[in-house]
Amino acid sequence: MNRTELPVTKYHGCGNDFVIVHARDVQNLDWPQLAVALCDRHTGIGADGFIVVCTDPLEMVYYNQDGSRAPMCGNGIRCFSAFCLDEGLVQDQVFDVETMAGTKTVTRLQDGTFRVMMGQPDFSRETIGTPFQVDHYLLNDHEITSFFMGTIHTVVFTDNAMGNIEIPGSEICHASLFPEQTNVNFVEVVDSGHLRVQTYERGCGVTLACGTGVCASAYQAWREGLTGPHVDVELRRGSLHIDIEDGTVFMSGPAVRIMKGVFLFMTSLPTGSIVALVTPFHEDGTVNTEKLKELVEFHISSGTDGILVLGTTGESSTMTEEEDDLAAGAVIEAAAGRIPVIVGAGSNNTATQLDKARKYEKMGADGLLLISPYYNKANTEGLVRHFQTVADEVSIPIILYNIPGRTGMSIPVDVVARLSTHPMIQGIKEASGNLSYAMNVSRLLNEDFVMYSGNDDIIVPMMGAGASGVISVLADIAPKQTHEMVKKYQNGDTQGALQLQKDLLDVIHALFIEVNPIPVKEAMNLMGMEVGGYRLPLYPMEEGHKETLKQSLQEAGLL
């Protein structure tokens, strides 16, 4: 595991608290998982939400404490704005902030509070995802009105907004009427210029304050003629002021910095299905970076747990250094912290391997795959130092790559044992196909050193030997099935995982009927993925083998 120091700042708006980080400091991390870790009030910093500050353009990326993404947060955008001014990211007192709910104009007032143009509500059922427009609808004995105000909100008028709303809030939030759930605002009208509001937030629960909820509550009260267009809203901790001008809602309120410091946490390699990504080429043989980015999106949407770029399947051995950098950079950029990216940095020249490793770490790789020296090989001490030299100079996890069929040598188990104690050497891709070797390596496995199957035909047997997942060629064409196979095993459904392994065996065998990656690129092209051809000495498949591959894909329902 890897110790990481993350600069963090915590703000609150009316008690609604947020951990805020700059995007440059978390570019290599999984943002939803980081949100969960940081927002945990027992093992993290503790917060209602997590905000990533992106620049050029200035954008607020917001996550609930359960790691779910939310389009907007009213208290959050004020805290975001305070952070940007405090850190010198903006100089003007009036500036625009991009959000998933559109562009919001923020003004810092003379008293240090913030006024935010929150926009107009959207009552359409298409926007909130309900089968009909929810306007004065009776649900669980509550009359509700729902609409989009920065996010999905439901307003419930009550005589006591500050009572216990946990049960009714949860019931409405999770009602089948709302497929994406809803924030629930319990609103008490004090007089024409004064409301009390308490909110149950999706992904968080009961909070001290919800800025978009206050906007929704004030708008609905004004819409029903219960208040005027200018209203003060009392919350459990503080108050906000709302102005409604020509149907547009403006929110004013404070943002207070609580702390600034460093959060220490441990990062580790991904488990599950890591795809050994192909490198797509144009017809002229150049690297197709746009297709690489498409493949990244495909794997994120398909549940793949990690991406390996520039591995054997990625044809790095026939690519120039500039092309390697182009491919790695395209994948890292497209992943944007949403999925871990491991980059193959191996070489039989230790100095070259070190240069590559340093470069890919700077580019934003989450981990490195290092191969044993091929052709020239090494003696025991040389082999150890081949890996240690890199491990001593980088601060991202390293995976050893044992593939004697290509390198001409296996990494001895006693060498793996020595290397496994290095804090940056955190795993091994075992691709010898030798289960006896894997069992001996399994004695070394712990939370700081893991093993991946490097052979798709023995994923389940390798997990029985302690593997944490697979670095997979199969995942290029069947990402969901490969992910599911591993997850079934990890969740205790070993028979289900084994059945999936058996069901896919014919496809797996066909993927290696000729040297990898010839069959898998052929399969992807047959499936319409248009990843192009190969570089010599790789050459298009024999017709008989191509027919076998096509038949196996059809029988597996992949074609």
C-alpha positions in Angstrom: 0.0 0.0 0.0 1.1 3.6 -0.6 1.0 6.4 1.8 -0.3 9.6 0.2 -0.4 13.1 1.7 -3.4 15.1 0.3 -3.8 18.9 0.9 -7.4 19.5 2.1 -9.5 22.4 3.3 -12.8 22.2 5.1 -15.5 24.8 4.9 -19.1 25.0 6.1 -22.1 27.0 5.0 -24.8 27.1 7.8 -23.4 23.9 9.2 -23.4 22.0 5.9 -19.7 21.0 5.7 -17.5 20.1 2.8 -14.0 18.8 2.2 -12.5 20.7 -0.7 -9.4 19.8 -2.8 -7.8 21.1 -6.0 -8.1 18.8 -9.0 -4.3 18.8 -9.5 -3.8 17.1 -6.2 -6.2 14.2 -6.9 -5.8 13.6 -10.6 -4.6 10.1 -10.1 -7.2 9.1 -7.5 -10.7 7.7 -7.7 -12.9 10.7 -6.8 -16.0 8.8 -5.8 -14.0 6.5 -3.5 -12.1 9.5 -2.2 -15.4 11.2 -1.4 -16.4 8.3 0.8 -13.1 8.1 2.5 -12.8 11.8 3.3 -16.5 12.3 4.3 -16.5 9.4 6.8 -16.9 11.1 10.2 -15.1 8.2 12.0 -12.1 7.3 9.8 -11.9 10.4 7.5 -12.2 14.1 8.0 -16.0 14.0 8.2 -18.3 16.1 5.9 -21.6 16.2 4.1 -20.0 16.5 0.7 -16.7 16.5 -1.2 -15.8 19.2 -3.7 -13.1 19.0 -6.4 -12.0 22.4 -7.7 -11.2 22.3 -11.5 -9.7 25.3 -13.3 -9.7 26.4 -17.0 -12.6 26.7 -16.9 -13.5 27.1 -13.2 -15.7 24.2 -12.4 -17.2 22.7 -9.2 -17.3 18.9 -9.2 -19.5 17.8 -6.3 -20.0 14.4 -4.6 -22.3 13.3 -1.8 -20.7 11.6 1.2 -21.7 8.2 -0.3 -19.7 8.9 -3.4 -22.6 9.6 -5.7 -22.3 12.6 -8.0 -24.7 15.5 -7.6 -25.2 18.3 -10.2 -25.2 21.2 -7.7 -25.0 22.1 -4.1 -26.1 25.6 -2.9 -24.0 25.7 0.3 -21.2 23.9 -1.5 -20.9 26.5 -4.3 -20.5 29.3 -1.7 -17.8 27.3 0.1 -16.2 26.5 -3.3 -16.2 30.2 -4.1 -14.6 31.1 -0.8 -11.9 28.5 -1.4 -11.2 29.9 -4.8 -10.8 33.5 -3.4 -8.8 32.3 -0.4 -6.4 30.3 -2.6 -6.0 33.1 -5.2 -7.6 31.0 -8.0 -9.9 34.0 -8.8 -9.3 37.7 -8.3 -12.6 39.3 -9.2 -15.5 39.6 -6.8 -17.9 38.5 -9.4 -17.2 35.3 -11.4 -18.8 32.3 -13.1 -18.7 28.7 -11.9 -19.4 25.8 -14.2 -21.5 23.0 -12.7 -23.5 20.0 -14.0 -26.6 22.2 -13.4 -25.2 25.0 -15.6 -23.2 28.1 -15.2 -23.7 30.0 -11.9 -22.7 33.6 -11.3 -21.2 34.2 -7.9 -20.8 37.6 -6.2 -18.8 38.2 -3.0 -20.7 40.8 -1.0 -19.1 43.6 1.1 -19.9 41.7 4.3 -17.9 38.7 3.1 -21.0 36.6 2.3 -21.8 35.2 -1.2 -24.8 35.8 -3.5 -25.3 33.1 -6.1 -27.5 33.2 -9.2 -29.1 29.7 -8.8 -31.3 29.8 -12.0 -34.9 28.8 -12.5 -36.6 25.6 -11.5 -37.6 22.9 -14.0 -40.9 21.1 -13.3 -40.8 18.7 -16.2 -41.1 15.0 -15.5 -38.3 14.3 -17.9 -35.8 16.2 -15.9 -36.7 14.7 -12.5 -37.2 11.2 -14.0 -40.8 10.7 -12.8 -43.6 9.1 -14.9 -45.7 12.3 -14.5 -45.3 15.9 -13.3 -45.3 15.8 -9.5 -47.3 18.8 -8.4 -49.4 18.6 -5.2 -49.2 14.8 -5.4 -50.2 12.8 -2.3 -47.4 10.4 -1.3 -47.3 8.5 2.1 -49.9 11.0 3.5 -47.8 13.9 2.5 -48.7 16.4 -0.3 -45.5 16.9 -2.3 -44.3 19.0 -5.2 -41.1 18.0 -7.0 -38.9 19.8 -9.4 -35.3 20.4 -10.4 -33.5 23.2 -8.6 -29.8 22.5 -9.0 -30.7 18.9 -8.2 -34.0 17.0 -7.7 -36.0 18.5 -4.8 -39.4 17.7 -3.2 -41.1 20.2 -1.1 -43.5 19.3 1.8 -45.2 22.0 3.8 -45.6 21.2 7.5 -46.4 22.9 10.8 -43.1 21.8 12.4 -40.2 21.8 10.0 -37.7 21.3 12.8 -39.2 18.1 14.0 -37.9 14.5 13.4 -37.8 14.1 9.6 -35.6 11.0 9.4 -38.4 8.5 8.6 -40.7 10.5 6.4 -37.7 12.0 4.6 -36.1 8.6 3.9 -39.5 7.1 2.7 -40.1 10.0 0.2 -36.4 10.1 -0.9 -36.4 6.4 -1.7 -39.9 6.1 -3.1 -40.2 4.2 -6.4 -41.7 7.4 -7.9 -38.1 8.8 -7.9 -35.8 6.4 -9.8 -32.8 8.8 -9.0 -34.1 9.6 -5.5 -34.9 13.1 -4.4 -33.9 15.6 -1.7 -36.9 16.2 0.6 -37.5 19.7 2.1 -39.9 20.1 5.1 -41.0 23.7 5.0 -42.7 25.7 7.7 -44.2 29.1 6.8 -43.6 31.5 9.7 -44.9 34.6 7.9 -44.7 36.2 4.4 -41.0 36.9 4.8 -39.8 34.0 6.9 -39.5 30.2 6.5 -38.1 27.4 8.5 -36.6 24.5 6.5 -35.1 21.2 7.3 -33.8 18.8 4.5 -33.3 15.1 4.0 -30.6 14.8 1.3 -30.1 11.8 -1.0 -26.7 10.3 -0.4 -26.4 12.0 3.0 -29.6 11.9 5.1 -30.7 14.7 7.4 -28.4 17.7 7.2 -28.1 21.0 9.1 -28.6 22.9 5.9 -29.2 22.5 2.1 -28.7 25.5 -0.1 -30.6 24.2 -3.2 -33.3 22.9 -0.8 -33.7 26.4 0.6 -34.0 27.8 -3.0 -36.6 25.1 -3.9 -38.6 25.7 -0.6 -38.6 29.5 -1.0 -39.6 29.3 -4.7 -42.5 26.9 -4.0 -43.8 29.0 -1.1 -43.7 32.1 -3.4 -45.3 30.1 -6.2 -48.2 29.2 -3.9 -48.6 32.8 -2.6 -47.5 31.9 0.9 -44.5 34.3 0.9 -43.2 37.3 -1.1 -40.2 37.1 -3.5 -37.8 38.1 -0.7 -37.5 35.7 2.2 -35.2 34.8 5.1 -34.9 31.0 5.7 -34.1 29.7 9.1 -32.1 26.5 9.3 -30.9 24.3 12.1 -27.6 26.1 12.0 -27.8 29.7 10.6 -30.0 31.2 7.9 -30.0 32.1 4.2 -31.7 34.9 2.2 -33.5 34.2 -1.0 -34.5 36.7 -3.7 -36.7 35.8 -6.6 -36.4 38.1 -9.6 -38.3 37.4 -12.8 -38.5 33.8 -11.8 -34.8 33.4 -11.2 -33.7 32.5 -7.7 -30.8 34.2 -6.0 -29.3 32.8 -2.7 -27.2 34.8 -0.3 -25.3 33.4 2.7 -22.0 32.7 4.5 -19.1 30.3 3.8 -16.6 29.7 6.7 -13.3 28.0 6.5 -12.9 25.5 9.4 -9.5 24.0 8.8 -6.6 23.6 6.3 -4.2 20.8 6.4 -3.0 17.4 5.1 -5.0 14.2 5.0 -2.8 11.0 5.2 -4.2 7.9 3.6 -3.2 4.7 2.1 -3.8 3.9 -1.6 -3.6 0.5 -3.1 -3.8 -1.3 -6.4 -7.2 -2.0 -7.9 -8.8 -5.4 -7.5 -11.1 -7.1 -10.0 -10.8 -7.0 -13.8 -8.1 -4.9 -15.2 -8.2 -4.8 -19.0 -5.0 -5.2 -21.0 -5.9 -2.5 -23.5 -5.1 -2.8 -27.2 -3.6 0.1 -29.0 -5.8 1.0 -31.9 -4.2 2.2 -35.1 -5.5 4.3 -38.1 -5.4 2.8 -41.6 -2.0 4.5 -42.1 -0.6 2.8 -39.0 -0.5 5.8 -36.6 -1.9 5.6 -33.1 -5.6 6.3 -32.9 -5.9 8.4 -29.7 -9.6 9.2 -30.3 -10.4 5.5 -30.4 -8.3 5.0 -27.2 -10.4 7.5 -25.5 -13.6 5.8 -26.7 -12.3 2.5 -25.3 -11.7 4.1 -21.9 -15.3 5.3 -21.8 -16.5 1.9 -22.9 -14.6 0.2 -20.1 -15.8 2.7 -17.4 -19.4 2.2 -18.5 -18.9 -1.6 -18.6 -17.7 -1.9 -15.0 -14.0 -2.6 -15.7 -12.0 -2.1 -12.5 -8.7 -0.8 -14.1 -6.9 -0.2 -17.3 -3.4 -1.4 -18.3 -2.0 0.5 -21.3 1.3 -0.4 -23.1 1.2 -4.0 -22.0 1.9 -6.9 -24.3 -1.6 -6.5 -25.7 -0.9 -2.9 -26.4 1.9 -3.6 -28.9 4.4 -1.3 -27.1 7.3 -3.4 -28.5 6.6 -2.1 -32.0 5.9 1.5 -31.0 8.3 4.4 -30.7 8.9 6.2 -27.4 6.8 9.1 -28.6 3.9 6.8 -29.5 4.1 5.2 -26.1 3.8 8.6 -24.5 1.0 9.5 -26.8 -1.0 6.4 -26.0 -0.4 6.6 -22.2 -1.2 10.3 -22.1 -4.5 9.8 -24.0 -5.7 7.0 -21.7 -4.7 8.9 -18.5 -6.4 12.0 -19.8 -9.6 10.2 -20.7 -9.7 8.3 -17.4 -9.5 11.6 -15.5 -9.3 9.8 -12.2 -12.5 7.8 -12.8 -10.7 4.5 -13.2 -7.1 3.5 -12.2 -4.6 3.5 -15.1 -1.5 1.2 -14.9 1.2 1.9 -17.5 3.6 -0.7 -18.8 7.0 0.8 -18.3 9.1 -2.3 -18.6 12.4 -2.7 -20.5 15.4 -5.1 -20.5 17.5 -1.9 -20.0 17.1 -0.9 -16.4 18.0 2.7 -17.1 15.4 2.9 -19.8 12.8 1.3 -17.5 13.6 3.9 -14.8 13.2 6.8 -17.3 9.8 5.5 -18.4 8.6 5.0 -14.9 9.5 8.5 -13.8 7.8 9.9 -16.9 4.6 8.0 -16.6 4.3 8.8 -12.9 4.5 12.5 -13.8 1.9 12.0 -16.5 -0.5 10.8 -13.8 -0.3 7.0 -13.9 -1.8 5.2 -10.9 0.6 2.3 -11.2 3.4 0.7 -13.2 3.8 -2.8 -14.7 7.5 -3.8 -14.9 8.7 -6.9 -16.8 11.7 -9.0 -16.1 14.6 -8.4 -18.5 14.1 -10.3 -21.8 16.8 -11.6 -24.1 19.7 -10.5 -22.0 18.1 -12.0 -18.8 19.8 -11.5 -15.4 21.4 -13.3 -12.5 19.6 -13.2 -9.1 21.0 -10.0 -7.7 20.8 -8.2 -11.1 17.1 -9.2 -11.3 16.4 -7.8 -7.8 18.1 -4.5 -8.6 16.4 -4.3 -12.0 13.1 -3.8 -10.1 14.4 -2.1 -6.9 16.1 0.6 -8.9 12.7 1.8 -10.1 10.9 1.2 -6.9 13.3 3.4 -5.0 12.6 6.3 -7.3 8.8 6.4 -7.7 5.9 6.9 -5.4 3.2 4.9 -7.2 2.6 1.1 -6.9 4.6 -1.3 -9.0 3.3 -4.7 -10.4 5.9 -7.2 -11.3 5.3 -9.1 -14.6 6.2 -12.8 -14.7 5.7 -14.1 -18.2 8.6 -16.6 -19.0 7.0 -17.6 -22.3 7.9 -14.2 -23.7 11.0 -13.2 -21.6 12.8 -16.6 -21.5 13.0 -16.5 -17.7 10.8 -16.8 -14.7 11.1 -14.5 -11.6 12.2 -17.0 -8.9 9.9 -17.1 -5.9 12.7 -16.2 -3.5 13.3 -13.0 -5.7 9.5 -12.2 -5.5 9.7 -12.7 -1.7 12.5 -10.1 -1.5 10.8 -7.6 -3.7 7.5 -8.0 -2.0 8.8 -6.3 1.1 9.5 -3.1 -0.8 6.7 -0.6 0.0 6.3 0.4 -3.7 6.3 -3.1 -5.1 2.7 -4.1 -4.4 1.8 -6.9 -6.8 2.7 -9.4 -9.4 1.0 -10.3 -12.7 1.5 -14.1 -12.9 1.3 -15.1 -16.5 3.3 -18.3 -16.6 0.2 -20.5 -16.4 2.0 -22.6 -13.7 -0.4 -23.1 -10.8 2.4 -24.6 -8.7 4.4 -21.4 -9.1 1.3 -19.4 -8.3 0.7 -21.4 -5.1 4.2 -20.7 -3.9 3.7 -17.0 -4.6 0.4 -17.1 -2.7 2.4 -17.6 0.5 3.7 -14.1 0.1 0.3 -12.4 -0.4 -1.0 -9.9 2.1 -2.8 -6.5 2.1 0.5 -4.9 0.8 1.3 -7.4 -1.9 -1.3 -8.9 -4.3 -1.4 -11.3 -7.3 -3.2 -11.0 -10.6 -3.9 -13.8 -13.0 -2.2 -13.1 -16.3 -4.1 -15.9 -18.0 -7.8 -15.6 -18.9 -8.3 -19.4 -19.0 -7.5 -19.8 -15.3 -8.9 -16.7 -13.7 -11.0 -18.7 -11.2 -8.2 -21.3 -10.3 -5.9 -18.3 -9.8 -8.3 -16.6 -7.5 -8.5 -19.9 -5.6 -4.7 -19.5 -5.2 -5.2 -16.0 -3.7 -5.3 -13.7 -6.8 -7.1 -10.4 -6.4 -8.3 -10.3 -9.9 -7.0 -10.6 -13.5 -5.1 -8.5 -16.0 -7.2 -9.6 -18.9 -7.3 -9.8 -22.7 -10.8 -11.2 -22.5 -11.9 -8.0 -21.0 -11.2 -6.1 -24.2 -14.3 -7.8 -25.8 -16.3 -9.0 -22.7 -15.6 -6.5 -20.0 -18.9 -7.0 -18.1 -18.5 -10.8 -18.0 -14.9 -10.6 -16.9 -15.8 -8.1 -14.1 -18.7 -10.3 -13.1 -16.6 -13.4 -12.9 -14.2 -11.9 -10.5 -16.8 -10.2 -8.4 -18.8 -13.4 -8.1 -15.8 -15.1 -6.7 -14.9 -12.3 -4.4 -18.5 -12.2 -3.1 -18.5 -15.9 -2.3 -20.3 -17.2 -5.4 -17.5 -19.5 -6.5 -19.7 -21.8 -8.5 -21.2 -18.9 -10.4 -17.7 -17.6 -11.2 -16.6 -21.1 -12.3 -19.6 -21.4 -14.6 -18.8 -18.1 -16.2 -15.2 -19.3 -16.7 -16.4 -22.4 -18.3 -18.9 -20.6 -20.5 -16.2 -18.3 -21.9 -13.4 -20.9 -22.3 -14.0 -21.4 -26.1 -13.8 -17.6 -26.6 -10.6 -17.4 -24.4 -9.0 -20.3 -26.4 -9.8 -18.6 -29.6 -8.3 -15.3 -28.4 -5.0 -17.1 -28.2 -5.2 -19.3 -31.3 -2.5 -17.1 -32.7 -0.1 -14.8 -30.9 -1.7 -12.0 -28.8 -3.0 -9.4 -29.7 -3.7 -10.6 -33.2 -7.0 -12.5 -32.3 -8.3 -9.9 -29.9 -7.9 -7.1 -32.3 -9.6 -9.2 -35.0 -12.4 -9.9 -32.6 -12.9 -6.3 -31.7 -13.0 -5.4 -35.4 -15.6 -8.1 -36.0 -17.6 -6.6 -33.1 -17.5 -3.2 -34.8 -15.0 -1.5 -32.5 -12.7 -0.5 -35.4 -9.4 -0.7 -33.6 -7.4 -1.2 -36.8 -4.6 -3.6 -37.6 -1.2 -4.5 -36.4 2.5 -3.8 -37.0 5.0 -6.3 -38.3 6.0 -8.8 -37.3 2.4 -9.2 -36.3 0.2 -10.1 -39.3 -3.5 -10.6 -40.0 -5.0 -14.0 -38.9 -5.1 -17.1 -41.1 -8.6 -17.5 -42.5 -9.3 -20.8 -40.8 -8.4 -19.3 -37.4 -10.5 -16.2 -38.1 -13.5 -18.5 -38.8 -12.9 -20.3 -35.5 -12.7 -17.0 -33.7 -15.9 -15.7 -35.3 -17.8 -18.9 -34.4 -16.7 -18.7 -30.8 -17.9 -15.1 -30.5 -21.2 -16.0 -32.0 -21.7 -18.9 -29.7 -20.9 -16.7 -26.7 -23.4 -14.1 -27.8 -20.7 -11.5 -28.4 -21.3 -11.2 -32.1 
